[in-house]
Amino acid sequence: MDQCIEDCTKAIELDDGYIKAYLRRAKTYMDKEDYEQAVIDYEKIYKKLKNINQQMILSDLLLTCIIHTFRIG
Protein backbone atom coordinates (compact mmCIF):
# COMPACT_ATOMS: atom_id res chain seq x y z
CA MET A 1 0.00 0.00 0.00
CA ASP A 2 2.81 2.40 0.78
CA GLN A 3 4.20 1.97 -2.74
CA CYS A 4 0.82 2.93 -4.20
CA ILE A 5 0.71 6.08 -2.08
CA GLU A 6 4.25 6.94 -3.11
CA ASP A 7 3.51 6.37 -6.81
CA CYS A 8 0.34 8.45 -6.68
CA THR A 9 2.14 11.25 -4.86
CA LYS A 10 4.80 11.34 -7.57
CA ALA A 11 2.11 11.39 -10.27
CA ILE A 12 0.36 14.29 -8.53
CA GLU A 13 3.65 16.18 -8.27
CA LEU A 14 4.00 15.84 -12.04
CA ASP A 15 0.36 16.78 -12.75
CA ASP A 16 -1.66 18.42 -9.98
CA GLY A 17 -4.83 17.90 -12.02
CA TYR A 18 -4.49 14.11 -12.24
CA ILE A 19 -7.76 13.19 -10.51
CA LYS A 20 -7.23 9.44 -10.91
CA ALA A 21 -4.04 9.60 -8.82
CA TYR A 22 -5.86 11.48 -6.06
CA LEU A 23 -8.69 8.93 -6.13
CA ARG A 24 -6.35 5.96 -6.01
CA ARG A 25 -4.31 7.49 -3.18
CA ALA A 26 -7.46 8.37 -1.21
CA LYS A 27 -8.77 4.81 -1.62
CA THR A 28 -5.44 3.44 -0.42
CA TYR A 29 -5.58 5.71 2.62
CA MET A 30 -9.09 4.38 3.29
CA ASP A 31 -7.81 0.81 3.04
CA LYS A 32 -5.10 1.68 5.58
CA GLU A 33 -7.75 3.30 7.79
CA ASP A 34 -5.93 6.63 7.52
CA TYR A 35 -9.18 8.53 7.10
CA GLU A 36 -7.77 11.98 7.76
CA GLN A 37 -5.41 11.72 4.78
CA ALA A 38 -8.23 10.29 2.65
CA VAL A 39 -10.41 13.29 3.53
CA ILE A 40 -7.63 15.67 2.46
CA ASP A 41 -7.40 13.98 -0.95
CA TYR A 42 -11.17 13.80 -1.41
CA GLU A 43 -11.46 17.52 -0.59
CA LYS A 44 -8.81 18.33 -3.21
CA ILE A 45 -10.67 16.25 -5.79
CA TYR A 46 -13.96 17.91 -4.90
CA LYS A 47 -12.49 21.34 -5.58
CA LYS A 48 -11.18 20.20 -8.96
CA LEU A 49 -14.44 18.64 -10.19
CA LYS A 50 -16.64 20.80 -12.38
CA ASN A 51 -19.71 18.56 -12.61
CA ILE A 52 -22.23 18.82 -9.76
CA ASN A 53 -23.12 15.12 -10.09
CA GLN A 54 -19.48 14.16 -9.61
CA GLN A 55 -19.29 16.43 -6.59
CA MET A 56 -22.36 14.80 -5.05
CA ILE A 57 -20.87 11.32 -5.45
CA LEU A 58 -17.62 12.49 -3.93
CA SER A 59 -19.51 14.11 -1.05
CA ASP A 60 -20.81 10.66 -0.10
CA LEU A 61 -17.25 9.29 -0.01
CA LEU A 62 -16.09 12.25 2.05
CA LEU A 63 -18.92 11.73 4.53
CA THR A 64 -17.93 8.07 4.89
CA CYS A 65 -14.36 9.14 5.72
CA ILE A 66 -15.56 11.62 8.30
CA ILE A 67 -17.78 9.02 9.95
CA HIS A 68 -14.89 6.55 10.14
CA THR A 69 -12.59 9.22 11.56
CA PHE A 70 -14.96 9.93 14.43
CA ARG A 71 -15.54 6.25 15.15
CA ILE A 72 -11.83 5.53 15.40
CA GLY A 73 -10.54 8.87 16.68
PDB file of N, CA, C and O in Angstrom, chain B, residues numbered from 101:
ATOM      1  N   MET B 101       0.813  -1.197   0.000  1.00  0.00           N
ATOM      2  CA  MET B 101       0.000   0.000   0.000  1.00  0.00           C
ATOM      3  C   MET B 101       0.854   1.258   0.000  1.00  0.00           C
ATOM      4  O   MET B 101       0.516   2.245  -0.653  1.00  0.00           O
ATOM      5  N   ASP B 102       1.955   1.221   0.729  1.00  0.00           N
ATOM      6  CA  ASP B 102       2.812   2.403   0.781  1.00  0.00           C
ATOM      7  C   ASP B 102       3.390   2.742  -0.590  1.00  0.00           C
ATOM      8  O   ASP B 102       3.581   3.915  -0.911  1.00  0.00           O
ATOM      9  N   GLN B 103       3.667   1.724  -1.396  1.00  0.00           N
ATOM     10  CA  GLN B 103       4.196   1.965  -2.739  1.00  0.00           C
ATOM     11  C   GLN B 103       3.155   2.667  -3.607  1.00  0.00           C
ATOM     12  O   GLN B 103       3.495   3.543  -4.402  1.00  0.00           O
ATOM     13  N   CYS B 104       1.900   2.288  -3.457  1.00  0.00           N
ATOM     14  CA  CYS B 104       0.818   2.928  -4.203  1.00  0.00           C
ATOM     15  C   CYS B 104       0.718   4.404  -3.828  1.00  0.00           C
ATOM     16  O   CYS B 104       0.585   5.264  -4.698  1.00  0.00           O
ATOM     17  N   ILE B 105       0.781   4.689  -2.546  1.00  0.00           N
ATOM     18  CA  ILE B 105       0.713   6.081  -2.079  1.00  0.00           C
ATOM     19  C   ILE B 105       1.890   6.876  -2.632  1.00  0.00           C
ATOM     20  O   ILE B 105       1.729   8.011  -3.081  1.00  0.00           O
ATOM     21  N   GLU B 106       3.061   6.276  -2.594  1.00  0.00           N
ATOM     22  CA  GLU B 106       4.255   6.942  -3.109  1.00  0.00           C
ATOM     23  C   GLU B 106       4.129   7.207  -4.612  1.00  0.00           C
ATOM     24  O   GLU B 106       4.448   8.300  -5.079  1.00  0.00           O
ATOM     25  N   ASP B 107       3.668   6.213  -5.364  1.00  0.00           N
ATOM     26  CA  ASP B 107       3.511   6.373  -6.813  1.00  0.00           C
ATOM     27  C   ASP B 107       2.488   7.446  -7.150  1.00  0.00           C
ATOM     28  O   ASP B 107       2.707   8.261  -8.046  1.00  0.00           O
ATOM     29  N   CYS B 108       1.380   7.447  -6.437  1.00  0.00           N
ATOM     30  CA  CYS B 108       0.342   8.451  -6.680  1.00  0.00           C
ATOM     31  C   CYS B 108       0.836   9.849  -6.333  1.00  0.00           C
ATOM     32  O   CYS B 108       0.538  10.812  -7.040  1.00  0.00           O
ATOM     33  N   THR B 109       1.584   9.956  -5.252  1.00  0.00           N
ATOM     34  CA  THR B 109       2.137  11.249  -4.859  1.00  0.00           C
ATOM     35  C   THR B 109       3.071  11.783  -5.935  1.00  0.00           C
ATOM     36  O   THR B 109       3.033  12.971  -6.256  1.00  0.00           O
ATOM     37  N   LYS B 110       3.903  10.920  -6.490  1.00  0.00           N
ATOM     38  CA  LYS B 110       4.802  11.339  -7.568  1.00  0.00           C
ATOM     39  C   LYS B 110       4.010  11.779  -8.796  1.00  0.00           C
ATOM     40  O   LYS B 110       4.352  12.775  -9.435  1.00  0.00           O
ATOM     41  N   ALA B 111       2.953  11.039  -9.124  1.00  0.00           N
ATOM     42  CA  ALA B 111       2.113  11.394 -10.273  1.00  0.00           C
ATOM     43  C   ALA B 111       1.458  12.756 -10.063  1.00  0.00           C
ATOM     44  O   ALA B 111       1.377  13.560 -10.991  1.00  0.00           O
ATOM     45  N   ILE B 112       0.993  13.011  -8.849  1.00  0.00           N
ATOM     46  CA  ILE B 112       0.358  14.291  -8.529  1.00  0.00           C
ATOM     47  C   ILE B 112       1.372  15.427  -8.603  1.00  0.00           C
ATOM     48  O   ILE B 112       1.041  16.527  -9.046  1.00  0.00           O
ATOM     49  N   GLU B 113       2.599  15.167  -8.172  1.00  0.00           N
ATOM     50  CA  GLU B 113       3.653  16.183  -8.269  1.00  0.00           C
ATOM     51  C   GLU B 113       3.909  16.559  -9.723  1.00  0.00           C
ATOM     52  O   GLU B 113       4.206  17.714 -10.028  1.00  0.00           O
ATOM     53  N   LEU B 114       3.795  15.583 -10.618  1.00  0.00           N
ATOM     54  CA  LEU B 114       4.000  15.844 -12.044  1.00  0.00           C
ATOM     55  C   LEU B 114       2.796  16.541 -12.678  1.00  0.00           C
ATOM     56  O   LEU B 114       2.951  17.357 -13.587  1.00  0.00           O
ATOM     57  N   ASP B 115       1.595  16.214 -12.193  1.00  0.00           N
ATOM     58  CA  ASP B 115       0.363  16.784 -12.747  1.00  0.00           C
ATOM     59  C   ASP B 115      -0.665  16.933 -11.636  1.00  0.00           C
ATOM     60  O   ASP B 115      -1.348  15.974 -11.274  1.00  0.00           O
ATOM     61  N   ASP B 116      -0.768  18.137 -11.103  1.00  0.00           N
ATOM     62  CA  ASP B 116      -1.664  18.420  -9.984  1.00  0.00           C
ATOM     63  C   ASP B 116      -3.137  18.177 -10.333  1.00  0.00           C
ATOM     64  O   ASP B 116      -3.970  18.055  -9.435  1.00  0.00           O
ATOM     65  N   GLY B 117      -3.457  18.106 -11.605  1.00  0.00           N
ATOM     66  CA  GLY B 117      -4.835  17.900 -12.024  1.00  0.00           C
ATOM     67  C   GLY B 117      -5.186  16.451 -12.297  1.00  0.00           C
ATOM     68  O   GLY B 117      -6.263  16.166 -12.819  1.00  0.00           O
ATOM     69  N   TYR B 118      -4.297  15.532 -11.955  1.00  0.00           N
ATOM     70  CA  TYR B 118      -4.490  14.114 -12.241  1.00  0.00           C
ATOM     71  C   TYR B 118      -5.425  13.508 -11.192  1.00  0.00           C
ATOM     72  O   TYR B 118      -4.981  12.972 -10.177  1.00  0.00           O
ATOM     73  N   ILE B 119      -6.725  13.607 -11.462  1.00  0.00           N
ATOM     74  CA  ILE B 119      -7.760  13.188 -10.515  1.00  0.00           C
ATOM     75  C   ILE B 119      -7.638  11.707 -10.163  1.00  0.00           C
ATOM     76  O   ILE B 119      -7.831  11.321  -9.011  1.00  0.00           O
ATOM     77  N   LYS B 120      -7.316  10.877 -11.161  1.00  0.00           N
ATOM     78  CA  LYS B 120      -7.234   9.435 -10.912  1.00  0.00           C
ATOM     79  C   LYS B 120      -6.185   9.112  -9.842  1.00  0.00           C
ATOM     80  O   LYS B 120      -6.390   8.206  -9.033  1.00  0.00           O
ATOM     81  N   ALA B 121      -5.073   9.837  -9.831  1.00  0.00           N
ATOM     82  CA  ALA B 121      -4.035   9.599  -8.824  1.00  0.00           C
ATOM     83  C   ALA B 121      -4.540   9.980  -7.435  1.00  0.00           C
ATOM     84  O   ALA B 121      -4.270   9.279  -6.459  1.00  0.00           O
ATOM     85  N   TYR B 122      -5.272  11.088  -7.346  1.00  0.00           N
ATOM     86  CA  TYR B 122      -5.857  11.479  -6.060  1.00  0.00           C
ATOM     87  C   TYR B 122      -6.851  10.423  -5.584  1.00  0.00           C
ATOM     88  O   TYR B 122      -6.858  10.052  -4.411  1.00  0.00           O
ATOM     89  N   LEU B 123      -7.696   9.939  -6.507  1.00  0.00           N
ATOM     90  CA  LEU B 123      -8.691   8.931  -6.135  1.00  0.00           C
ATOM     91  C   LEU B 123      -8.035   7.647  -5.654  1.00  0.00           C
ATOM     92  O   LEU B 123      -8.440   7.072  -4.644  1.00  0.00           O
ATOM     93  N   ARG B 124      -7.026   7.204  -6.381  1.00  0.00           N
ATOM     94  CA  ARG B 124      -6.348   5.959  -6.007  1.00  0.00           C
ATOM     95  C   ARG B 124      -5.654   6.114  -4.652  1.00  0.00           C
ATOM     96  O   ARG B 124      -5.706   5.216  -3.812  1.00  0.00           O
ATOM     97  N   ARG B 125      -5.003   7.267  -4.451  1.00  0.00           N
ATOM     98  CA  ARG B 125      -4.312   7.487  -3.181  1.00  0.00           C
ATOM     99  C   ARG B 125      -5.318   7.575  -2.025  1.00  0.00           C
ATOM    100  O   ARG B 125      -5.077   7.025  -0.950  1.00  0.00           O
ATOM    101  N   ALA B 126      -6.436   8.261  -2.244  1.00  0.00           N
ATOM    102  CA  ALA B 126      -7.455   8.367  -1.208  1.00  0.00           C
ATOM    103  C   ALA B 126      -8.016   6.993  -0.857  1.00  0.00           C
ATOM    104  O   ALA B 126      -8.218   6.683   0.317  1.00  0.00           O
ATOM    105  N   LYS B 127      -8.266   6.177  -1.863  1.00  0.00           N
ATOM    106  CA  LYS B 127      -8.769   4.814  -1.616  1.00  0.00           C
ATOM    107  C   LYS B 127      -7.749   4.005  -0.815  1.00  0.00           C
ATOM    108  O   LYS B 127      -8.114   3.255   0.090  1.00  0.00           O
ATOM    109  N   THR B 128      -6.486   4.162  -1.150  1.00  0.00           N
ATOM    110  CA  THR B 128      -5.443   3.445  -0.421  1.00  0.00           C
ATOM    111  C   THR B 128      -5.388   3.906   1.035  1.00  0.00           C
ATOM    112  O   THR B 128      -5.233   3.092   1.946  1.00  0.00           O
ATOM    113  N   TYR B 129      -5.515   5.209   1.244  1.00  0.00           N
ATOM    114  CA  TYR B 129      -5.578   5.710   2.622  1.00  0.00           C
ATOM    115  C   TYR B 129      -6.777   5.114   3.358  1.00  0.00           C
ATOM    116  O   TYR B 129      -6.671   4.762   4.533  1.00  0.00           O
ATOM    117  N   MET B 130      -7.911   4.999   2.675  1.00  0.00           N
ATOM    118  CA  MET B 130      -9.090   4.384   3.295  1.00  0.00           C
ATOM    119  C   MET B 130      -8.789   2.936   3.673  1.00  0.00           C
ATOM    120  O   MET B 130      -9.127   2.495   4.771  1.00  0.00           O
ATOM    121  N   ASP B 131      -8.157   2.203   2.767  1.00  0.00           N
ATOM    122  CA  ASP B 131      -7.814   0.809   3.040  1.00  0.00           C
ATOM    123  C   ASP B 131      -6.881   0.681   4.246  1.00  0.00           C
ATOM    124  O   ASP B 131      -6.944  -0.301   4.984  1.00  0.00           O
ATOM    125  N   LYS B 132      -6.017   1.679   4.439  1.00  0.00           N
ATOM    126  CA  LYS B 132      -5.095   1.684   5.577  1.00  0.00           C
ATOM    127  C   LYS B 132      -5.744   2.268   6.835  1.00  0.00           C
ATOM    128  O   LYS B 132      -5.117   2.352   7.892  1.00  0.00           O
ATOM    129  N   GLU B 133      -7.007   2.666   6.700  1.00  0.00           N
ATOM    130  CA  GLU B 133      -7.753   3.299   7.786  1.00  0.00           C
ATOM    131  C   GLU B 133      -7.125   4.622   8.230  1.00  0.00           C
ATOM    132  O   GLU B 133      -7.223   5.016   9.392  1.00  0.00           O
ATOM    133  N   ASP B 134      -6.484   5.292   7.285  1.00  0.00           N
ATOM    134  CA  ASP B 134      -5.930   6.629   7.516  1.00  0.00           C
ATOM    135  C   ASP B 134      -6.936   7.622   6.923  1.00  0.00           C
ATOM    136  O   ASP B 134      -6.704   8.223   5.874  1.00  0.00           O
ATOM    137  N   TYR B 135      -8.049   7.772   7.625  1.00  0.00           N
ATOM    138  CA  TYR B 135      -9.176   8.526   7.101  1.00  0.00           C
ATOM    139  C   TYR B 135      -8.904  10.017   6.977  1.00  0.00           C
ATOM    140  O   TYR B 135      -9.448  10.673   6.089  1.00  0.00           O
ATOM    141  N   GLU B 136      -8.081  10.551   7.845  1.00  0.00           N
ATOM    142  CA  GLU B 136      -7.769  11.979   7.762  1.00  0.00           C
ATOM    143  C   GLU B 136      -7.062  12.309   6.456  1.00  0.00           C
ATOM    144  O   GLU B 136      -7.383  13.311   5.817  1.00  0.00           O
ATOM    145  N   GLN B 137      -6.107  11.483   6.051  1.00  0.00           N
ATOM    146  CA  GLN B 137      -5.407  11.715   4.784  1.00  0.00           C
ATOM    147  C   GLN B 137      -6.356  11.509   3.599  1.00  0.00           C
ATOM    148  O   GLN B 137      -6.280  12.227   2.602  1.00  0.00           O
ATOM    149  N   ALA B 138      -7.246  10.528   3.717  1.00  0.00           N
ATOM    150  CA  ALA B 138      -8.226  10.290   2.652  1.00  0.00           C
ATOM    151  C   ALA B 138      -9.125  11.510   2.481  1.00  0.00           C
ATOM    152  O   ALA B 138      -9.421  11.911   1.356  1.00  0.00           O
ATOM    153  N   VAL B 139      -9.557  12.098   3.588  1.00  0.00           N
ATOM    154  CA  VAL B 139     -10.410  13.291   3.530  1.00  0.00           C
ATOM    155  C   VAL B 139      -9.680  14.420   2.818  1.00  0.00           C
ATOM    156  O   VAL B 139     -10.277  15.117   1.998  1.00  0.00           O
ATOM    157  N   ILE B 140      -8.415  14.610   3.113  1.00  0.00           N
ATOM    158  CA  ILE B 140      -7.634  15.667   2.463  1.00  0.00           C
ATOM    159  C   ILE B 140      -7.640  15.474   0.956  1.00  0.00           C
ATOM    160  O   ILE B 140      -7.858  16.429   0.210  1.00  0.00           O
ATOM    161  N   ASP B 141      -7.401  14.235   0.494  1.00  0.00           N
ATOM    162  CA  ASP B 141      -7.396  13.980  -0.947  1.00  0.00           C
ATOM    163  C   ASP B 141      -8.786  14.158  -1.549  1.00  0.00           C
ATOM    164  O   ASP B 141      -8.923  14.750  -2.620  1.00  0.00           O
ATOM    165  N   TYR B 142      -9.814  13.655  -0.876  1.00  0.00           N
ATOM    166  CA  TYR B 142     -11.168  13.803  -1.409  1.00  0.00           C
ATOM    167  C   TYR B 142     -11.575  15.269  -1.487  1.00  0.00           C
ATOM    168  O   TYR B 142     -12.271  15.662  -2.422  1.00  0.00           O
ATOM    169  N   GLU B 143     -11.157  16.080  -0.529  1.00  0.00           N
ATOM    170  CA  GLU B 143     -11.460  17.520  -0.586  1.00  0.00           C
ATOM    171  C   GLU B 143     -10.773  18.173  -1.775  1.00  0.00           C
ATOM    172  O   GLU B 143     -11.363  19.028  -2.437  1.00  0.00           O
ATOM    173  N   LYS B 144      -9.533  17.783  -2.056  1.00  0.00           N
ATOM    174  CA  LYS B 144      -8.814  18.328  -3.210  1.00  0.00           C
ATOM    175  C   LYS B 144      -9.506  17.949  -4.508  1.00  0.00           C
ATOM    176  O   LYS B 144      -9.629  18.769  -5.418  1.00  0.00           O
ATOM    177  N   ILE B 145      -9.956  16.704  -4.591  1.00  0.00           N
ATOM    178  CA  ILE B 145     -10.665  16.249  -5.786  1.00  0.00           C
ATOM    179  C   ILE B 145     -11.955  17.039  -5.955  1.00  0.00           C
ATOM    180  O   ILE B 145     -12.280  17.494  -7.051  1.00  0.00           O
ATOM    181  N   TYR B 146     -12.680  17.194  -4.864  1.00  0.00           N
ATOM    182  CA  TYR B 146     -13.961  17.906  -4.899  1.00  0.00           C
ATOM    183  C   TYR B 146     -13.783  19.299  -5.484  1.00  0.00           C
ATOM    184  O   TYR B 146     -14.599  19.740  -6.293  1.00  0.00           O
ATOM    185  N   LYS B 147     -12.740  19.984  -5.088  1.00  0.00           N
ATOM    186  CA  LYS B 147     -12.487  21.341  -5.576  1.00  0.00           C
ATOM    187  C   LYS B 147     -12.145  21.352  -7.060  1.00  0.00           C
ATOM    188  O   LYS B 147     -12.392  22.346  -7.743  1.00  0.00           O
ATOM    189  N   LYS B 148     -11.584  20.266  -7.564  1.00  0.00           N
ATOM    190  CA  LYS B 148     -11.178  20.200  -8.957  1.00  0.00           C
ATOM    191  C   LYS B 148     -12.314  19.780  -9.895  1.00  0.00           C
ATOM    192  O   LYS B 148     -12.258  20.050 -11.095  1.00  0.00           O
ATOM    193  N   LEU B 149     -13.338  19.124  -9.354  1.00  0.00           N
ATOM    194  CA  LEU B 149     -14.440  18.640 -10.187  1.00  0.00           C
ATOM    195  C   LEU B 149     -15.347  19.791 -10.606  1.00  0.00           C
ATOM    196  O   LEU B 149     -15.643  20.688  -9.816  1.00  0.00           O
ATOM    197  N   LYS B 150     -15.775  19.750 -11.846  1.00  0.00           N
ATOM    198  CA  LYS B 150     -16.642  20.798 -12.377  1.00  0.00           C
ATOM    199  C   LYS B 150     -18.116  20.377 -12.373  1.00  0.00           C
ATOM    200  O   LYS B 150     -19.005  21.224 -12.284  1.00  0.00           O
ATOM    201  N   ASN B 151     -18.367  19.096 -12.469  1.00  0.00           N
ATOM    202  CA  ASN B 151     -19.714  18.564 -12.614  1.00  0.00           C
ATOM    203  C   ASN B 151     -20.353  18.364 -11.241  1.00  0.00           C
ATOM    204  O   ASN B 151     -19.766  17.728 -10.365  1.00  0.00           O
ATOM    205  N   ILE B 152     -21.547  18.906 -11.059  1.00  0.00           N
ATOM    206  CA  ILE B 152     -22.228  18.817  -9.765  1.00  0.00           C
ATOM    207  C   ILE B 152     -22.548  17.371  -9.403  1.00  0.00           C
ATOM    208  O   ILE B 152     -22.521  17.019  -8.224  1.00  0.00           O
ATOM    209  N   ASN B 153     -22.847  16.531 -10.378  1.00  0.00           N
ATOM    210  CA  ASN B 153     -23.123  15.119 -10.092  1.00  0.00           C
ATOM    211  C   ASN B 153     -21.882  14.425  -9.544  1.00  0.00           C
ATOM    212  O   ASN B 153     -21.978  13.622  -8.616  1.00  0.00           O
ATOM    213  N   GLN B 154     -20.732  14.729 -10.107  1.00  0.00           N
ATOM    214  CA  GLN B 154     -19.484  14.156  -9.606  1.00  0.00           C
ATOM    215  C   GLN B 154     -19.221  14.632  -8.191  1.00  0.00           C
ATOM    216  O   GLN B 154     -18.772  13.856  -7.347  1.00  0.00           O
ATOM    217  N   GLN B 155     -19.492  15.889  -7.925  1.00  0.00           N
ATOM    218  CA  GLN B 155     -19.286  16.433  -6.587  1.00  0.00           C
ATOM    219  C   GLN B 155     -20.203  15.766  -5.571  1.00  0.00           C
ATOM    220  O   GLN B 155     -19.802  15.533  -4.431  1.00  0.00           O
ATOM    221  N   MET B 156     -21.421  15.459  -5.974  1.00  0.00           N
ATOM    222  CA  MET B 156     -22.358  14.802  -5.054  1.00  0.00           C
ATOM    223  C   MET B 156     -21.885  13.392  -4.709  1.00  0.00           C
ATOM    224  O   MET B 156     -21.968  12.975  -3.554  1.00  0.00           O
ATOM    225  N   ILE B 157     -21.392  12.661  -5.698  1.00  0.00           N
ATOM    226  CA  ILE B 157     -20.874  11.316  -5.451  1.00  0.00           C
ATOM    227  C   ILE B 157     -19.681  11.387  -4.506  1.00  0.00           C
ATOM    228  O   ILE B 157     -19.572  10.604  -3.563  1.00  0.00           O
ATOM    229  N   LEU B 158     -18.796  12.332  -4.771  1.00  0.00           N
ATOM    230  CA  LEU B 158     -17.617  12.486  -3.928  1.00  0.00           C
ATOM    231  C   LEU B 158     -18.004  12.916  -2.519  1.00  0.00           C
ATOM    232  O   LEU B 158     -17.337  12.533  -1.558  1.00  0.00           O
ATOM    233  N   SER B 159     -19.052  13.694  -2.378  1.00  0.00           N
ATOM    234  CA  SER B 159     -19.512  14.109  -1.052  1.00  0.00           C
ATOM    235  C   SER B 159     -19.879  12.895  -0.205  1.00  0.00           C
ATOM    236  O   SER B 159     -19.620  12.871   0.998  1.00  0.00           O
ATOM    237  N   ASP B 160     -20.482  11.888  -0.833  1.00  0.00           N
ATOM    238  CA  ASP B 160     -20.815  10.663  -0.101  1.00  0.00           C
ATOM    239  C   ASP B 160     -19.554   9.965   0.400  1.00  0.00           C
ATOM    240  O   ASP B 160     -19.524   9.484   1.532  1.00  0.00           O
ATOM    241  N   LEU B 161     -18.519   9.905  -0.425  1.00  0.00           N
ATOM    242  CA  LEU B 161     -17.255   9.287  -0.010  1.00  0.00           C
ATOM    243  C   LEU B 161     -16.625  10.076   1.134  1.00  0.00           C
ATOM    244  O   LEU B 161     -16.120   9.500   2.097  1.00  0.00           O
ATOM    245  N   LEU B 162     -16.661  11.381   1.015  1.00  0.00           N
ATOM    246  CA  LEU B 162     -16.092  12.245   2.049  1.00  0.00           C
ATOM    247  C   LEU B 162     -16.828  12.059   3.376  1.00  0.00           C
ATOM    248  O   LEU B 162     -16.201  12.010   4.434  1.00  0.00           O
ATOM    249  N   LEU B 163     -18.135  11.957   3.322  1.00  0.00           N
ATOM    250  CA  LEU B 163     -18.918  11.732   4.531  1.00  0.00           C
ATOM    251  C   LEU B 163     -18.543  10.402   5.178  1.00  0.00           C
ATOM    252  O   LEU B 163     -18.438  10.315   6.401  1.00  0.00           O
ATOM    253  N   THR B 164     -18.344   9.378   4.371  1.00  0.00           N
ATOM    254  CA  THR B 164     -17.926   8.074   4.886  1.00  0.00           C
ATOM    255  C   THR B 164     -16.599   8.196   5.626  1.00  0.00           C
ATOM    256  O   THR B 164     -16.434   7.618   6.700  1.00  0.00           O
ATOM    257  N   CYS B 165     -15.657   8.939   5.065  1.00  0.00           N
ATOM    258  CA  CYS B 165     -14.358   9.139   5.721  1.00  0.00           C
ATOM    259  C   CYS B 165     -14.523   9.840   7.056  1.00  0.00           C
ATOM    260  O   CYS B 165     -13.903   9.464   8.051  1.00  0.00           O
ATOM    261  N   ILE B 166     -15.353  10.851   7.069  1.00  0.00           N
ATOM    262  CA  ILE B 166     -15.557  11.615   8.301  1.00  0.00           C
ATOM    263  C   ILE B 166     -16.172  10.733   9.378  1.00  0.00           C
ATOM    264  O   ILE B 166     -15.771  10.791  10.540  1.00  0.00           O
ATOM    265  N   ILE B 167     -17.140   9.924   8.993  1.00  0.00           N
ATOM    266  CA  ILE B 167     -17.783   9.017   9.954  1.00  0.00           C
ATOM    267  C   ILE B 167     -16.755   8.042  10.528  1.00  0.00           C
ATOM    268  O   ILE B 167     -16.724   7.813  11.737  1.00  0.00           O
ATOM    269  N   HIS B 168     -15.915   7.469   9.667  1.00  0.00           N
ATOM    270  CA  HIS B 168     -14.892   6.546  10.141  1.00  0.00           C
ATOM    271  C   HIS B 168     -13.888   7.236  11.051  1.00  0.00           C
ATOM    272  O   HIS B 168     -13.431   6.649  12.032  1.00  0.00           O
ATOM    273  N   THR B 169     -13.547   8.468  10.736  1.00  0.00           N
ATOM    274  CA  THR B 169     -12.593   9.220  11.558  1.00  0.00           C
ATOM    275  C   THR B 169     -13.122   9.389  12.977  1.00  0.00           C
ATOM    276  O   THR B 169     -12.383   9.209  13.945  1.00  0.00           O
ATOM    277  N   PHE B 170     -14.393   9.733  13.099  1.00  0.00           N
ATOM    278  CA  PHE B 170     -14.963   9.929  14.430  1.00  0.00           C
ATOM    279  C   PHE B 170     -15.144   8.632  15.190  1.00  0.00           C
ATOM    280  O   PHE B 170     -15.061   8.616  16.418  1.00  0.00           O
ATOM    281  N   ARG B 171     -15.390   7.543  14.476  1.00  0.00           N
ATOM    282  CA  ARG B 171     -15.536   6.251  15.146  1.00  0.00           C
ATOM    283  C   ARG B 171     -14.214   5.761  15.716  1.00  0.00           C
ATOM    284  O   ARG B 171     -14.168   5.171  16.795  1.00  0.00           O
ATOM    285  N   ILE B 172     -13.152   6.013  14.983  1.00  0.00           N
ATOM    286  CA  ILE B 172     -11.832   5.525  15.399  1.00  0.00           C
ATOM    287  C   ILE B 172     -11.160   6.528  16.321  1.00  0.00           C
ATOM    288  O   ILE B 172     -10.581   6.157  17.341  1.00  0.00           O
ATOM    289  N   GLY B 173     -11.242   7.819  15.951  1.00  0.00           N
ATOM    290  CA  GLY B 173     -10.539   8.868  16.680  1.00  0.00           C
ATOM    291  C   GLY B 173     -11.068   9.032  18.035  1.00  0.00           C
ATOM    292  O   GLY B 173     -10.585   9.878  18.788  1.00  0.00           O
TER     293      GLY B 173
END
